[in-house]
Each structure stands twice: as structure tokens, then as C-alpha cells.
Amino acid sequence: MAHIEHSNKEYINGYIDNRFTDYIIAYETSEVVGEHIHFVLWAENKNDYHNLCQNVFKKKFTLRGKATKGKCRQYGKVKKIETINKMMAYTVKDKNVVYKLGEHLTPEDIKLAFDSSFKKEEKLDKYNNLMKSYIDNVKEVQRDGHFSNRNDLTEAIIENYWQIFEKLPGRQFIINQTYKYERNTRWYMFKTGTYTNPDSTHYSMEL
């Protein structure tokens, strides 16, 4: 993954295509980090990924490979991939994808990845609907403009996720969702004039 704006798509596609045998490049946008890119790459030379980091991520785009105080990491890799099919399904989930088929990435592989990502999308829609109902209730009940206890929000995220996916969400998912939904509720309170004590729950998160 790398925090690179999509205006650099032509350069990224060309670089990857010239150096990796098979690949998936996914261009995504999120509320937390904005535009970024996910990669699944196969290479004949072990140095190809190292060169990608050094020449592209660090030198050309001056990205951080490690988190520093107050600033998140801007590029990195998954150290151990448990299931390549799940990784591919996650990578193609937003559908804005460029890929190259080959020995390691077959037409059957990419079809399975897209089919699996649709199933996860349906589950995410159900989860988001549960969270929307929860947040709408918070907006109506807690008129002072904040959650009475942030743990309530965290518990709702975990419980609703478990209800749909039958497993616990990851730590980063919980952090991102807490930031998203608490910010959403603050915006509502400001718009309706019911946010009375902004200092009482102000916080910052390093993402």
C-alpha cells in the first residue's frame, strides 16, 4: 500500500508493468487517508520490491516507511499473507483496478477475487446499515453533542461487525470507524446547533 495520488496512475502502471510479471494495482480513496494505492505483485527478482520502495515510494514521492510522532506510515507491505485469494479479493474491492495476468495470476484467479469481493461488499453494506441506525439514534438521544462514553461506540462497532462477519474486526478498522462515526456525529451537532461543549470530547488519533 502507498499513499500516492491517482494523478500518478500512468507512471505507476508503467513502472509496475516493466518490472513485475503479474500484478494487481488498486486505486482507492478513503475518508481517513484520501487517495492511495494497493498492490499485489509477483516478481522474478527479490530486489524488485526493494527497488520499488527505494526509487518510487521514497525518492520520487518522499513517503514515510515508518510511523513517526503524529504522522502515520505512508507505505508498507503485509509481512505474511495467510491466503492469497483473500488478499486479492480485498485488493479489488473498490473495482478501480489494473491487472496483468500470467503464470501466478490466472483468469480464474482474478474472477474469483472479484466474485469474493462482491460477497464482502454485501456484508459491509449490512454492517454500515447497522451502524447508521446506531448513529441516528445517538444523534436523537445525546443532544449534548458527544457520546456519553466512547467505549459505547467501540462496542457498537465490534458487536455489529461480529453480527455480520462472525469474527472480530482488526484494531485499525476499529480506530478508523471510531474516527469516522464520532466525526460524523460532531458534524451533525454543529449543523443543528446542539454541540454545546466541544472541549469535553476533543481528541486526536494517529492513523
Summary of the structure (lengths in Angstrom):
residues: 207
radius of gyration: 19.9
end to end distance: 14.3
largest distance: 60.5
contacts: 550
relative contact order: 0.11
helix: 53%
strand: 13%
